[in-house]
Amino acid sequence: DEYENIWYVEEFYHRLFETKKLQGKTLIEVGCGPTLRAALVASRYGCEVVCADLLEKNRNFVQNWLKNGHAAFDFSAQFKHVAQLEGKDDIEYLEERVKASIKEVIFCDIMENNPLHPRPLEQFDIVTSSLCLDCYTEEKDYFKGAKSISSLVRPGGYLAFGSSIGATYYHIEVCVRE
């Protein structure tokens, strides 16, 4: 499988949801980027998902996919992998399930004390953030961002960080969209 090394985030989320029995929770993916990673897995468990990102381009990408589905971007390989984790072969059900789970796509800036500003601070049952903090080269900025992200976690909630810091390599696939 040409994608075997890039689905580690989906596999981590799958294990997290399976072992913690996280049903019907609220989830925010901080630094969602142009992806559906957390929503794709969390949607199986009836979670209400908020996708949050600093970049308007990333937010627009997710909103365009919500409106146009695979016509906007084909996530078939990712959907196939998650379907296999769920013990299924068919991926048709995933698009509608993911769309139904995403409640909002919003602005987020983790360098602010309230990362959702100008919105009031809101807390969630589950907060995920993958590779978002890796772009900060100054330790003080890294910790400020981590503190800002953690402010979104409801008491008794879960925080799941994904990072490449300390990794000996990072696998990046080339993607060209025509």
C-alpha positions as semicolon CSV with decimal commas, in nm:
position;residue;x (nm);y (nm);z (nm)
1;D;0,000;0,000;0,000
2;E;0,157;0,327;-0,114
3;Y;-0,007;0,512;0,178
4;E;0,093;0,278;0,460
5;N;0,315;0,532;0,636
6;I;0,084;0,834;0,620
7;W;-0,221;0,710;0,808
8;Y;-0,062;0,712;1,154
9;V;-0,284;1,000;1,273
10;E;-0,604;0,822;1,169
11;E;-0,482;0,504;1,336
12;F;-0,400;0,693;1,657
13;Y;-0,746;0,855;1,663
14;H;-0,908;0,517;1,592
15;R;-0,728;0,360;1,892
16;L;-0,813;0,659;2,113
17;F;-1,184;0,640;2,034
18;E;-1,194;0,260;2,058
19;T;-1,019;0,238;2,395
20;K;-1,180;0,539;2,563
21;K;-1,533;0,472;2,433
22;L;-1,575;0,837;2,332
23;Q;-1,935;0,840;2,212
24;G;-2,138;1,153;2,135
25;K;-1,878;1,405;2,247
26;T;-1,787;1,751;2,122
27;L;-1,453;1,771;1,942
28;I;-1,244;2,053;1,801
29;E;-0,954;1,986;1,566
30;V;-0,711;2,275;1,613
31;G;-0,504;2,338;1,303
32;C;-0,724;2,111;1,094
33;G;-0,546;2,213;0,776
34;P;-0,701;2,098;0,450
35;T;-0,787;1,759;0,601
36;L;-1,070;1,564;0,762
37;R;-0,855;1,346;0,988
38;A;-1,027;1,386;1,325
39;A;-1,376;1,419;1,177
40;L;-1,332;1,104;0,970
41;V;-1,271;0,892;1,278
42;A;-1,484;1,083;1,533
43;S;-1,791;1,073;1,307
44;R;-1,821;0,698;1,372
45;Y;-1,886;0,777;1,737
46;G;-2,151;1,045;1,688
47;C;-1,921;1,331;1,779
48;E;-2,003;1,690;1,689
49;V;-1,688;1,824;1,523
50;V;-1,556;2,177;1,484
51;C;-1,270;2,222;1,236
52;A;-1,050;2,519;1,330
53;D;-0,757;2,670;1,146
54;L;-0,562;2,995;1,128
55;L;-0,543;2,995;0,748
56;E;-0,845;3,104;0,548
57;K;-0,727;2,883;0,260
58;N;-0,748;2,573;0,481
59;R;-1,090;2,668;0,617
60;N;-1,216;2,734;0,264
61;F;-1,083;2,396;0,151
62;V;-1,283;2,213;0,420
63;Q;-1,594;2,423;0,353
64;N;-1,566;2,353;-0,020
65;W;-1,541;1,979;0,050
66;L;-1,846;1,998;0,278
67;K;-2,039;2,161;-0,007
68;N;-1,907;1,956;-0,300
69;G;-1,771;1,632;-0,153
70;H;-1,538;1,423;-0,368
71;A;-1,595;1,664;-0,658
72;A;-1,394;1,918;-0,454
73;F;-1,124;1,674;-0,342
74;D;-1,101;1,298;-0,357
75;F;-1,023;1,157;-0,011
76;S;-1,088;0,799;-0,130
77;A;-0,752;0,656;-0,017
78;Q;-0,793;0,801;0,332
79;F;-1,159;0,694;0,349
80;K;-1,062;0,342;0,237
81;H;-0,805;0,312;0,515
82;V;-1,050;0,429;0,782
83;A;-1,320;0,195;0,647
84;Q;-1,071;-0,093;0,682
85;L;-1,000;0,012;1,043
86;E;-1,377;-0,011;1,096
87;G;-1,386;-0,357;0,937
88;K;-1,563;-0,247;0,618
89;D;-1,480;-0,246;0,249
90;D;-1,730;0,012;0,123
91;I;-1,649;0,382;0,161
92;E;-1,968;0,537;0,025
93;Y;-2,121;0,580;0,371
94;L;-1,825;0,782;0,499
95;E;-1,876;1,103;0,302
96;E;-2,225;1,169;0,438
97;R;-2,128;1,059;0,788
98;V;-1,832;1,298;0,798
99;K;-2,036;1,584;0,652
100;A;-2,306;1,531;0,916
101;S;-2,051;1,534;1,198
102;I;-1,884;1,866;1,108
103;K;-2,089;2,142;1,268
104;E;-1,861;2,438;1,196
105;V;-1,539;2,546;1,032
106;I;-1,391;2,838;1,228
107;F;-1,093;3,069;1,268
108;C;-0,839;2,976;1,536
109;D;-0,511;3,141;1,642
110;I;-0,317;2,951;1,907
111;M;-0,094;3,252;1,977
112;E;-0,396;3,417;2,142
113;N;-0,496;3,345;2,503
114;N;-0,842;3,272;2,363
115;P;-0,757;3,085;2,042
116;L;-1,115;3,127;1,918
117;H;-1,110;3,510;1,948
118;P;-1,321;3,706;1,856
119;R;-1,560;3,429;1,959
120;P;-1,595;3,364;2,332
121;L;-1,377;3,084;2,469
122;E;-1,555;2,751;2,437
123;Q;-1,449;2,416;2,578
124;F;-1,482;2,073;2,420
125;D;-1,483;1,712;2,538
126;I;-1,201;1,628;2,298
127;V;-0,934;1,858;2,153
128;T;-0,706;1,727;1,880
129;S;-0,411;1,900;1,718
130;S;-0,170;1,728;1,484
131;L;0,153;1,890;1,364
132;C;0,019;2,237;1,452
133;L;0,281;2,320;1,715
134;D;0,570;2,188;1,506
135;C;0,603;2,514;1,312
136;Y;0,718;2,710;1,619
137;T;1,094;2,732;1,654
138;E;1,096;2,922;1,982
139;E;1,022;2,716;2,293
140;K;0,818;3,000;2,446
141;D;0,589;3,006;2,140
142;Y;0,553;2,627;2,146
143;F;0,444;2,635;2,510
144;K;0,218;2,937;2,455
145;G;0,046;2,750;2,172
146;A;0,015;2,433;2,380
147;K;-0,138;2,631;2,667
148;S;-0,380;2,802;2,431
149;I;-0,488;2,471;2,278
150;S;-0,527;2,309;2,620
151;S;-0,756;2,595;2,730
152;L;-1,015;2,444;2,494
153;V;-1,036;2,116;2,690
154;R;-1,338;2,080;2,915
155;P;-1,260;1,953;3,269
156;G;-1,248;1,574;3,242
157;G;-1,193;1,601;2,867
158;Y;-0,923;1,463;2,640
159;L;-0,633;1,635;2,464
160;A;-0,460;1,453;2,178
161;F;-0,144;1,611;2,034
162;G;0,035;1,478;1,729
163;S;0,390;1,595;1,666
164;S;0,695;1,520;1,457
165;I;0,931;1,681;1,708
166;G;1,210;1,439;1,793
167;A;1,132;1,222;1,492
168;T;1,422;1,086;1,291
169;Y;1,227;1,131;0,968
170;Y;0,899;1,269;0,840
171;H;0,732;1,115;0,537
172;I;0,572;1,359;0,294
173;E;0,388;1,254;-0,019
174;V;0,382;1,469;-0,329
175;C;0,032;1,569;-0,428
176;V;-0,041;1,747;-0,753
177;R;-0,394;1,856;-0,826
178;E;-0,472;1,951;-1,182
